Amino acid sequence: MIDFHIRIHAGEDGLDVASALRRAALAGLRFAGLLMPSDGDFAPVLAAAEHVRRLSLYAGIEAVVGVELRHVPPALLPSAVQEARRAGIALIAVYGESIVDQVAEGTNFAAAEAGADLLLHPGLIDEETAQLAAEKGVALELTASPGHGLTNARVAALGVHAGCLLVRGSGASSARELPRRSFWPLVVRGAAWSLDGQAQKMLETVLRESEEALIRRVMAKG
């Protein structure tokens, strides 16, 4: 199993790097994308990335640290993505226009236009943005998060139609939020509900191929 969206942060209930790797391995993951929320300070992300490179050799799991650009104004997203790239961040994710949060309108399009690696829970994403994401190689997330995941079916349908990369991400920020391995097939089935039989099978293939492609991309940079 693969999860591109596990949040690492300090705090009593949060996951530090070592805890995230251990919990992810116990959850049956073979690859984890560990995302650190940031609005432009990348030093902690780079420090965590170096820590993961050391720990992952012994943790029984492949992992990369990335940044989650959260609530960055759409007009500033292109420069934020460029700065993250120049800083050497391997995985650049943008917090998308979830229907359960007050994300600035235009964030999805700005993230796609900027060429981020991953657009998290893009909510009621429109066809134009999905097509742009496909052209730019920006992956769309199918999420296991209860609220953000309410629009998974729309994301899957538009993503398959537009030819987008589609990947799975839990959005977990604590050990108890990491989904059990048996839960992920149910998430995918729910996301595929509005698709016909052929498209449902295509979704499984798209997920597998997209995840492998994104892993190769970020590991080459990390």
C-alpha positions, 0 to 999 in steps of 0.5 A: 500500500501507498500513502502520499499524505501523512502529516508530520508535526510537533505536538502531543498528538502529532507524528514526528518522523520516527513515529510516522515511519513506524506507524506507517510500516505497521499499517502495511505501507511500503511507501509513505509521503510525509508532508509538513505544513508550511506557508514558506519556511522550508528549513524544517522540511529539509531537516526532516527530509535528512532525518528520514533518509537516515531512519528509512534505511532501518524502518522497513519502509520507503519514504520521502518528506515533502511540503504541504502548502496550506492556505497560501493565496492563489496569486502567491502559489506559483512563487511558493512552488518555485521557491520550494523547488529551488530549496530542494523539496522532493514532494510539493503538495498544495492543500486543495479546495475541500468542501469542508474547509474555507480554502480560497477560490482559485487554489486548485487552478493555481496549484495546477498552473504552478506545476505542484506535484500533488493537489490534495483533496481538490473538492469540486474540481472543474474540468478545466483544472483537471485537464490542466493538471493532466497536462502539467503532471500534477497528481490529484488525491483520492483521500481517506479523510472522512470530510475531504473524501466526500468528493472523491467520486467527482475527483476520480471521474474527472481525473480518469476522463482528463488523464490525470495522475491519481494517488491515494493519501490519508491525510492522517496527522496521528497514529489513530487516523492512519487507515487500516489496509483493508479500508483502502479498497473501500475508499477506491470502490466509493470513488469509482461508484459513478464510473461504468464497469470499464472505467472502474477497472481503469481507475485501479490501473490509473492509481497503480501506475500513477503512484509508481510514477510519482514515487519515481519522480520524488525519489529521484529528487529526494 
